[in-house]
């Protein structure tokens, strides 16, 4: 099985909520990276990291746990 067919198979098994979690996790990752620019985000960096790790763990479980 090639990478593309594996990816398509996994994407077809995802729900709208899975895509929402994926997008939120990526947005939080961008916020974490951008923390070195903004003092507000840097102040709450560990909260953003915690939420990112939780959402990413849910996503990985949903993708590889099925």
C-alpha positions as CSV (number, residue, x, y, z in Angstrom):
1,X,0.0,0.0,0.0
2,X,1.4,3.3,-1.0
3,X,1.5,6.5,1.0
4,X,-1.3,8.2,-0.9
5,X,-3.7,5.2,-0.7
6,X,-3.0,4.9,3.0
7,X,-3.6,8.6,3.5
8,X,-6.8,8.6,1.5
9,X,-8.1,5.6,3.5
10,X,-7.4,7.4,6.8
11,X,-9.0,10.6,5.6
12,X,-12.2,8.9,4.6
13,X,-12.5,7.5,8.1
14,X,-12.3,11.0,9.7
15,X,-15.3,13.0,10.8
16,X,-15.9,16.7,10.7
17,X,-14.8,16.9,14.3
18,X,-11.5,15.2,13.5
19,X,-10.8,17.8,10.9
20,X,-11.7,20.5,13.4
21,X,-9.3,19.1,16.0
22,X,-6.6,18.9,13.3
23,X,-7.0,22.5,12.3
24,X,-7.1,23.8,15.9
25,X,-4.0,21.8,16.8
26,X,-2.2,23.3,13.8
27,X,-3.4,26.7,14.7
28,X,-2.1,26.3,18.3
29,X,1.2,25.0,16.9
30,X,1.5,28.3,15.0
31,X,0.6,30.3,18.1
32,X,3.3,28.4,20.0
33,X,5.9,29.2,17.3
34,X,4.7,32.8,17.2
35,X,5.1,33.1,21.0
36,X,8.6,34.5,20.5
37,X,7.0,37.5,18.7
38,X,4.2,38.3,21.1
39,X,4.5,38.9,24.8
40,X,0.9,38.0,25.5
41,X,1.2,34.6,23.9
42,X,4.6,34.0,25.7
43,X,2.9,34.7,29.0
44,X,0.4,31.8,28.4
45,X,2.7,29.6,26.4
46,X,2.4,26.5,28.7
47,X,-1.4,26.6,28.4
48,X,-1.2,26.7,24.6
49,X,1.3,23.8,24.7
50,X,-0.9,21.7,27.0
51,X,-4.0,22.2,24.7
52,X,-1.9,21.5,21.6
53,X,-0.5,18.2,23.1
54,X,-4.0,17.1,24.2
55,X,-5.6,17.8,20.8
56,X,-2.7,16.3,18.9
57,X,-2.9,13.1,21.1
58,X,-6.6,12.8,20.4
59,X,-5.9,13.2,16.6
60,X,-3.1,10.6,16.6
61,X,-5.3,8.2,18.6
62,X,-8.2,8.7,16.1
63,X,-5.9,8.2,13.1
64,X,-3.8,5.2,14.3
65,X,-6.3,3.7,16.8
66,X,-8.8,2.7,14.1
